[in-house]
Amino acid sequence: MPPELPPETDDGRIQPAGQGYGPLLHRRYSVRIEGARIGPVDLMTELKRDPNRWAPDFAVFRQTRGDRNGLDAGDEFLIRMPGPWNGPVRIVAADPGSFRFATLQGHLEAGQIEFRTGLDDDGLLRFDIESWARPGDVVSHLLYNRLPVAKEIQLVMWTHACASAAELAGGHARDGVDVHTRRVADPRPS
């Protein structure tokens, strides 16, 4: 299930997973970084400095609310992409090793996505992206679950982000990017 939203972050514009359409998808993109010159907190500091450094060229993060000195809870972004994919998001949690977005009204998805750094069991630097989301409206549901267009765009976007995180750390992806997707039972009351 998605993490609980901190109550102080929701002003009625957040689009939680329960408001979406179709199955709830839990996705995880992970990369183990070999040869990193920095640790988890330093990598997260670099990632927070400017999301456009690690996002693919077709996705531009434009900050619409908050201080431009990093990513903090309450900051908002409009992620501009070609076509009808623009997505407003709000940071609902941030600490030295992670930050988490919640989608806002008008986003293609309803849910949350978390970005975090750490060390794996072998002591390698690790970067993970984990999301809990479903399509935000009926049209998005068709694009996600009937035509794989939106899912493919996300796959490209977040695997690119993982590879870019490895480069920012001064290392390289060991064993590529690991991607897992699973459908979760509908959390909404029937």
C-alpha positions as CSV (number, residue, x, y, z in Angstrom):
1,M,0.0,0.0,0.0
2,P,1.2,3.6,-0.5
3,P,2.7,5.3,2.5
4,E,0.3,7.5,4.5
5,L,0.2,11.1,3.4
6,P,1.4,13.5,6.1
7,P,-1.9,15.4,6.9
8,E,-0.2,18.8,6.7
9,T,0.7,18.3,3.1
10,D,-2.9,17.8,1.7
11,D,-4.8,20.9,0.9
12,G,-7.4,19.1,-1.2
13,R,-5.3,19.2,-4.5
14,I,-3.5,15.9,-3.9
15,Q,-4.8,13.1,-6.1
16,P,-4.3,9.9,-3.9
17,A,-4.2,6.4,-5.4
18,G,-7.7,5.7,-4.1
19,Q,-9.1,8.4,-6.5
20,G,-7.7,6.8,-9.6
21,Y,-9.1,4.2,-12.1
22,G,-8.0,0.6,-12.7
23,P,-5.5,-1.5,-10.8
24,L,-3.1,0.0,-8.3
25,L,0.4,-0.7,-9.6
26,H,3.4,-0.9,-7.2
27,R,6.6,-0.3,-9.2
28,R,10.2,-0.4,-8.2
29,Y,13.2,0.7,-10.2
30,S,16.6,0.0,-8.6
31,V,20.2,0.4,-9.6
32,R,23.3,-0.8,-7.7
33,I,26.1,1.6,-8.4
34,E,29.7,0.2,-8.7
35,G,32.7,2.5,-8.4
36,A,30.7,5.4,-6.8
37,R,32.9,8.3,-5.6
38,I,30.2,9.6,-3.2
39,G,27.9,8.1,-0.6
40,P,24.1,7.9,-0.3
41,V,23.5,11.3,1.3
42,D,25.8,13.1,-1.2
43,L,24.1,11.4,-4.1
44,M,20.7,12.5,-2.8
45,T,22.0,16.0,-2.4
46,E,23.0,16.0,-6.0
47,L,19.7,14.5,-7.1
48,K,17.8,17.2,-5.1
49,R,19.9,20.0,-6.5
50,D,18.2,19.9,-9.9
51,P,15.9,17.1,-11.2
52,N,16.6,18.1,-14.7
53,R,20.2,16.8,-14.3
54,W,18.9,13.2,-14.1
55,A,15.6,13.3,-15.9
56,P,15.5,12.4,-19.6
57,D,15.4,15.3,-22.0
58,F,11.8,14.8,-22.8
59,A,10.7,15.4,-19.2
60,V,11.4,18.9,-17.8
61,F,10.9,19.7,-14.1
62,R,9.6,23.2,-13.6
63,Q,9.3,24.3,-10.0
64,T,6.1,26.1,-9.4
65,R,6.2,26.5,-5.6
66,G,9.0,26.5,-3.0
67,D,12.6,27.5,-2.5
68,R,14.9,26.7,-5.5
69,N,17.7,25.5,-3.2
70,G,16.9,21.8,-3.3
71,L,13.8,19.8,-2.8
72,D,11.8,20.2,0.4
73,A,8.4,19.1,1.7
74,G,5.8,21.4,0.2
75,D,7.7,22.2,-3.0
76,E,5.7,21.7,-6.2
77,F,6.7,21.0,-9.7
78,L,5.1,20.7,-13.1
79,I,6.8,17.9,-15.0
80,R,6.4,18.9,-18.7
81,M,6.4,16.2,-21.3
82,P,5.4,16.0,-25.0
83,G,1.7,15.4,-25.5
84,P,-0.9,15.3,-22.8
85,W,1.6,14.0,-20.2
86,N,2.3,17.2,-18.0
87,G,2.1,16.2,-14.4
88,P,1.8,18.5,-11.3
89,V,3.4,17.0,-8.2
90,R,4.1,18.0,-4.6
91,I,6.9,16.8,-2.3
92,V,5.2,15.4,0.7
93,A,8.2,14.0,2.5
94,A,12.0,14.6,2.3
95,D,15.0,13.7,4.4
96,P,18.7,13.4,3.7
97,G,18.3,10.1,1.9
98,S,15.0,10.4,0.1
99,F,12.1,12.5,-1.1
100,R,8.5,11.5,-2.1
101,F,6.1,13.1,-4.6
102,A,2.3,12.9,-4.5
103,T,0.4,13.6,-7.6
104,L,-1.8,16.7,-7.8
105,Q,-5.1,17.1,-9.5
106,G,-4.6,17.0,-13.3
107,H,-1.8,14.5,-13.2
108,L,-2.1,11.4,-15.4
109,E,-1.7,9.3,-12.3
110,A,-3.1,9.2,-8.9
111,G,-0.6,8.2,-6.2
112,Q,2.9,8.7,-4.9
113,I,6.5,8.1,-6.0
114,E,9.6,7.9,-3.7
115,F,13.2,8.4,-4.6
116,R,15.8,7.1,-2.1
117,T,19.5,6.3,-1.8
118,G,21.3,3.8,0.5
119,L,23.7,1.0,0.6
120,D,22.9,-2.6,-0.4
121,D,24.1,-5.8,1.5
122,D,27.4,-5.7,-0.4
123,G,28.1,-2.1,0.5
124,L,27.3,-0.8,-2.9
125,L,25.6,2.5,-3.4
126,R,21.9,2.0,-4.4
127,F,19.3,4.3,-5.9
128,D,15.6,3.2,-5.8
129,I,12.5,4.7,-7.3
130,E,9.3,3.2,-5.9
131,S,5.8,4.2,-6.9
132,W,2.2,3.3,-5.8
133,A,-0.2,4.6,-8.4
134,R,-3.1,4.0,-10.7
135,P,-4.3,6.0,-13.7
136,G,-5.8,9.3,-12.7
137,D,-8.8,9.3,-15.0
138,V,-10.6,7.1,-17.6
139,V,-8.5,8.3,-20.5
140,S,-5.3,7.6,-18.6
141,H,-6.6,4.2,-17.6
142,L,-7.0,3.4,-21.4
143,L,-3.4,4.6,-22.1
144,Y,-2.0,2.5,-19.2
145,N,-4.0,-0.6,-19.2
146,R,-5.3,-1.0,-22.8
147,L,-2.5,0.6,-24.8
148,P,0.9,0.3,-23.1
149,V,1.9,3.9,-24.1
150,A,2.0,5.6,-20.7
151,K,3.7,2.5,-19.0
152,E,6.4,2.5,-21.6
153,I,7.1,6.2,-21.2
154,Q,7.5,5.7,-17.5
155,L,9.7,2.8,-18.0
156,V,12.0,4.8,-20.2
157,M,11.9,7.8,-17.8
158,W,12.7,6.0,-14.6
159,T,15.3,3.6,-16.0
160,H,17.0,6.7,-17.5
161,A,16.9,8.4,-14.0
162,C,18.6,5.3,-12.5
163,A,21.4,5.3,-15.1
164,S,21.8,9.1,-14.6
165,A,22.0,8.6,-10.8
166,A,24.9,6.1,-11.3
167,E,26.7,8.7,-13.5
168,L,26.1,11.5,-10.9
169,A,27.7,9.2,-8.3
170,G,30.8,8.8,-10.5
171,G,30.1,5.1,-11.0
172,H,28.2,2.7,-13.3
173,A,25.2,0.5,-13.0
174,R,26.1,-3.0,-11.9
175,D,23.8,-5.5,-13.6
176,G,21.7,-2.8,-15.2
177,V,18.5,-1.4,-13.8
178,D,16.2,-3.8,-12.0
179,V,12.5,-3.2,-12.6
180,H,9.5,-4.9,-10.8
181,T,5.8,-4.1,-11.3
182,R,3.0,-5.8,-9.4
183,R,-0.8,-5.2,-9.3
184,V,-2.1,-4.6,-5.8
185,A,-5.6,-5.5,-4.6
186,D,-7.9,-2.5,-4.7
187,P,-7.6,-0.7,-1.4
188,R,-10.9,1.2,-1.8
189,P,-14.0,-0.1,0.0
190,S,-16.3,-1.9,-2.4
